Amino acid sequence: MMTLRRVLFAATSMAVALLIAMPVANAAQNMPNLSGDWKLNLSKSNYGTFPAPLAVTRKIVLGGGKLAMTTTQKSPKGEVTSQLTYTTDGKESVNQLATGESKGSAQWIADKLMVTSSREIQGTTLKQTEIWSVSPDSKTLTIDAHVSLPNGEFDVKQVFEKQ
């Protein structure tokens, strides 16, 4: 009788462990592949009252719990390229930019990636929260950003197309 109870307990424990692990395994498999070269579609993007760039390209490498991106932005003042790296576990990363240090994190929320960052620009702290989502066909990356400055807040929507 004692052996039967142990077998039933072990079988029940294993079934519960599998049920708990399945959503985590499925979530990891359902993460969109953001890797590739992306180009901003200005006509589908919305910068509100903030001046829009002339062009933006972004190369993304995502894998192994790491996100790396190289962004080139063109404006009337010239061209700026930045490189940022994050882990996708929500831990803080520090990146060096031409304007100084940027601290931020990235983490998955279901099938969306949330990237937060904070940096000092000319003595002012800029905070930004981005939600990245990919279309079902994986050809469009939409980044909805909320930007906070000491003198106000605004939202930006960037729509990138995979190249």
PEZIZI-V952572 format. One line per field, one symbol per residue. psi: psi as a letter, one per 20 degrees, with the letter a starting at -180 (. if undefined). Layout:
psi=???
This chain:
psi=ghgggggggggggggggghhhghgghghhjpqoiqapqppohhirojcippqrhqpqpppopqkjqppqppppprhiapppqpqqrqkjiqpqpqprhiaqpprrqqpncjqpppqqpqpoljpppqppqopqpqhjkipppooqppprhjrqrqpppoqpp.
